[in-house]
Amino acid sequence: MSSTGEGFNVAAVPASARSVLSPETQRVYAGAWRDFCIWRTGMGLGSSLPVPAEHVVAHIERLMPAASSSTVKLRLASIALHSNQPGSVSCTAHAAVRAALRRCQRAAEGSIEQAVVTQLACCGEDLAGLRDRAVLLMNHVGGLAPADIAGLDREDLEFRNTEVVVRVRLPNAPVEEPGQPVHLPRRHGDPFCPAVALERWLQRSGILYGAIFQGVTVHGTLDRRLGVVGVRRILQRIETQAAAQAMPTARPLVPATPTPRSSLKVPLSARTAKTKPPVTARRGLSSRPPAR
């Protein structure tokens, strides 16, 4: 493949796949595939097919955060259409690719860092708080779905000097089949590093094998494995608490000031005179002068 993208060949795409696409869509996909081939050649990644998942991840990270989520999805659809071999698993279905796509979508939403800061403040330093922090960062920063997080075992982790390799098992995959690797860089001193948060949780909990994320009792002891619903509840609870803390404090209601009474007091005699009709003659007496 040359730098001009000669490795791209529309005829290599199965006719059944091309038949359902309009000519304009084929043209757009062809341009996206050509750009991807040129980028691979420039990076010295070769031209092997199907495309390795790590190449797709590197391409997504190159597009972030300038490209929109729809643009990244278009590039992935083009790669899947032109590179997947019959009978093979799509490179875009790889766990690392799905995680990178989620990170791209969160970056496109904007102000993700501030949202994570607010939500991290809701995670304490106790056992449950360290677990919630690791779950939150692996989802928001690492890009792992709740189902991926719930299915992790200690045997699926490989700690290295500069990264942690998390092997995510696909649903209904055989037990003996290794999971798909997702690489999480280790950045000590970074409060947003999911690998460091995961390492702190494992050290405090003492988990050496089996399920990584487990429930925590009121006495601070470990319980059974968290399922997908349990992981989602943790994320929803943290989000709800963060939203409640971000709401402005309600101002107390100030009672209405009573209208002051007039300082001018009217004498009782004057008020009586106004309401009592004038007496012209006493009862039983004539108004005529008395006879002499």
N, C-alpha and C positions, 0 to 999 in steps of 0.2 A: 504494500500500500504506500503510495507516495503522499507527499504533503498536500497534493491537490485533491485528495479524497478519492482516488481511483478504486479504493477497496469497496466503495459503495456500488451496488448493482441492483437495480430495481427488479431485474428479471430473476434474481435469486430469491425474491420474496414469493412465497407460494401463491399460486393464482387464486386459490380460494380466499386468501386473506386480502388480496388486492381487489377482488371483485366487489367486496362490500364497501369499499372506500370510493368516494367521489374523486374525480381528477384533481380538484383543488386540494383535497386532503392528502392525496398521494404526493403532490408537489411539495406541500409543507413538511410532510414526514421525510421526504427525500432530502430537503435542505437541512433538516435537523440531524438526520443521520450522517450527512456529509460533514457537517461541522463537528460532530462527535468523532468521526474517523480522523479528521485533521488534528483534533486535539489529542487523541491517543497517539498519533504518530509523533507529534511535537513533544509529548511527554515521554517518548520511548517505551510505551506500553505494549507495542506490538499490534497485531491485527487478528488475534485468535478468536474463534467463535466456538461456542457461545461466549459472550462477553462476561468476564469474571465480575462478580458482585462488587469487589473492591474498586474496580474501575468505574463502575456506575456511581458508587458512593463518592469517589473523588470528583466525578463530574458534577454531581449535585452540589457538593460543597463549594465547587468553583463557581457555580451559578448563584449561590446564596451570598448575601441577601438581596442582590440587585434584581434578580429575576423574580417574577411573581409565581405563586403556587401553580397557576394554570399553565404557565410556560414550562415549568419543571415537569409537570405531568405530561405535557405534549412531548417533551424530549424523551421521557421514559417510555411512552407509547411507541415512539419511533424506534427506540433501541430494541424494545421487545419484538416489534414487528419484523425488523430486519435481521436480528441476531439469533433469536431462539431457534434451536434445532428441534425437529419432530421428536416427540417422546421425552424431551428434557424439561426440567423445571425452569420456568421463566426466571431470568435474572432479576427482573423487577419485583418478583415475589419474595426475594431473599429478605431475611429479617433485618440485615444491616441496611438494605435499600429502603425498606419500609420505615425504619427508624430515622434515616436521613431525610426522608420525605416529610415525616412529622416535624422534625426540627425546622425544615424549610417553611412549613405551613405556620408554625408558631412564630417564626421570625417575621413572616409577612404580616401577621396580625399587628405587630408593633407593640412597644412598651412591655415586652415579655419580661425583661429583666426586672423592672419595677414590680410587676405582678409576683414574680418569684420571691423578691425581697420581702414583700408584704406577707406572703404565705409562709415563708421560712420563719418569720417572727412568731408564727402560731405553733411551731414545733419546739417543744421543750428539750431539756438536756437529760431527761430520764430515759428509761429503756424504750418506752412507747414513743417518745419524742424523736429519738435517734432512728427508730424504724420508720416513722412517718417522714422524716427528712430524707432518708435514702429512697423511699418510694416516690416521693415528690420529685426529687432531682432525676431519678432514673426515667421518670415519665416526661417531665418538662424539658430537661436538658439532654438526657440520653436518647429520648425518642422512643422508648419501649412502651408498648401497649400494656394495659392492665392484664391481659391474658398472658403476655410474655413474662411479666413480672411475677405473676402468681405461680407460673410453672417452673420457676428456677429452683435448682438444687445447688447445694454447696459444691458438688462435683462438676457443675457446669461453669465454674469460675476458675480462671487462671490469672493469678496476680504476677505481673511483670514489673520491671523497674519503672517503665514509663507509661504503662497502660494496664488495664484489666480487660481480659478477653471473656466476654459473656456469651455462652453458647445457648442460643434460643432454640427450643425444640418446636417443630411445626405440629399443629394439631393432627392427631391420628398417625403420627410418625412412629415407626417401630422403636422399641426401647433401646435396642442395640445401635440404632443409627445416631451418630453424633449430631448435636445441634448446630445451627448456623451461627458462625462467630460474628459478634458485634464488638467493635473495639472502642473502649472508653478510655481516653487519656487520663493519666493521673497528674493532677496539678495541685500540689500541696500549697496550702495557704489560700486557695481559691474557694470561697464559700459556695460557689455554684458547681463544684466538681462532684459528679455523681459517684465516681470511683472512690474518692476519699470518704464520702458519706457512707457508702456501702462498707468500706473497710472499718470505719468506726462502729457501725452497727454490729458487724460480725465479732469484733473484739469485745464489745460490751456484752453481747448475748451469749458468747461462747459457742456458737453453732459451728460444728466441725463437719457435719454431714447432714443429708436430708434437706428438707425445705428451708429455704433462706428466710422467707418472710412468714412469720407466725404471729398469732394473736398474743396479747400481753394481758394477764389477769390483773385484778385490782391490787393483788399482793406483789406485783412486779415479777411474776414468773411467766415463762413461755407456755403457750397453749398450742393448739393444733395449727396446721398450715392454713394460711389465708387463701381463699379462693378468689376468683375474678370479682365476685360481688364484694368481698371484703376489701380488696384493693381499691375498687371504685368508691366504696363508702369512705375510705380514708381520704382520697382525693377530694371528694365532695365536701366532707366535713371541714377540711383545711380551707377550701375555697369559701365556704360559708362563713367560717370564723374570720377570714381575712376581709371579706366584704363587710361584715358587721363592724369590724374595727375601723374600716375606712370611711364609714358613714359619719357625717358631722354630728356632734353632740346636740341633742335637742335643747333649745332654749327654754328655761322654766317660764311658765305662764305668770305674768304680772297682773295682780288683781287691779281692776279698774279703780281709779282714784275717785272717792265720793265727792259729789259737788258740794262745796262749802255753803253753809247757810248764810243768809244775808246778815251782816253785822248790825244793820239798822233794825232795832226792835220797836215794834209799834205798841204803844200802851194799850192795856186791856180795855180801858174806857173808850179809846178811839175805835177799837175793833168792834166793841159792843154797839157803839153809836152808829156804825156803818150798817150793821145787820139788823138792828132793832128799829122798827118804824117809829117815827115821832108821835108822841102822845099829844093830841089836841085837847082832850078833855078827860077828866077822870070818870070812871065808871059810875053811873047813877047820878051824876051832876049835870045840870044843864049849862050850856054855854052862855045862856042869857044872864045878865046881871040880876042879883037877887032883888025881889020886890021889897019895897020899903013898907 
